Amino acid sequence: MEEFQKKYNKKIQMVSVLNDTDTSMWEKFIENSKISSWINLKSIDPEKKYQQDLNTFSNPTFFFVDKKGKILLKSFNTEAIEEILKYSL
């Protein structure tokens, strides 16, 4: 994912969402994964309804979302992302 951030610089924004309640583990994950330049979110919803809505129950789960919030891709596939970016940017 780091290569996409470098290649497309300000044209894309990376976001991560914590699916765990342990904030210290989340902070370590951000540091170890070198994703501090991403928008890193932690849900305050104890029921984690977003997990059911988005069908995301494991880490990591990647989504490719356009400016309007439409999910374009629901899995991590570099070729598919490159194809979308080629025609979208």
N, C-alpha and C positions, 0 to 999 in steps of 0.2 A: 504494500500500500504506500510505502514511503516514496517509491518511484513515481506513482501517480501524483502525489503531492508536489514533488519537485517538477515534474514534467508540465503539469497543468497549473501550477502555482496558485494564482488567485482566481482561477476559473472554477475550482472545485473546493469544497470544504468537507473535511472529514469529521465525523461525529461518532462518539462511542457512548453506550449506555450501560451502566453497571446493573447486572442482574443479581447481585449479591448484597447482603446487608452489611458486610464488613468493609468499612471505609478504608481501613489501613491496607487491606489486601488490594482494594481498588487502586489506591495511590501507588502501591508498589508495582501493580500491573502497568499503570500508565508510565511510570519511570522505566521499568524493565523493557517495555515494548516500544519505548521512544515515541510515544504519541502525545506528548505534552502540548504540541502545536495544534492538536485536534480540539474540538469542543467535546469535553468529557462531562457527561451527565449522570446523575444518580437519581433514580426514581424515589419519590417520597410516598408512593402508593404501596402500602403494605401488602395489598392483594396482587400487585403487579399485573393489572388488567391488560396493560400493553403487551405483555407476553402472549396472552391468548389472542388478542386482536391481530398481532403480527406473526403469530406462530413461531416465536423465538424462545426456546427453552434451554439453549446451550450457548456457551461462549467459545469463540466469537461467532457472531452471526452478522453477515454483511448485507446491507441494502444499498442500492444505488437509486437515489431520489432526485427528481428534477426540481427546478426552482419553484414549481407550483405545489410540491409535496407529493407528486405522483411517484409511486415505487416503479422503477424501470427494470430493476433486477433484484431478485431475492436471494441470490447466492453469490459467493465470491468466484468469479471467473474472469481472469485478466483479459482474455480475448474478447469476451462479450463487452466488458467495460470499455476497452479500447475502441471497439466498433461503435458503441453508443457515443463515446466522446468525439470520435472522428466526424460524426454527422451532426452532433449537437452543438459543438463549439465553433 
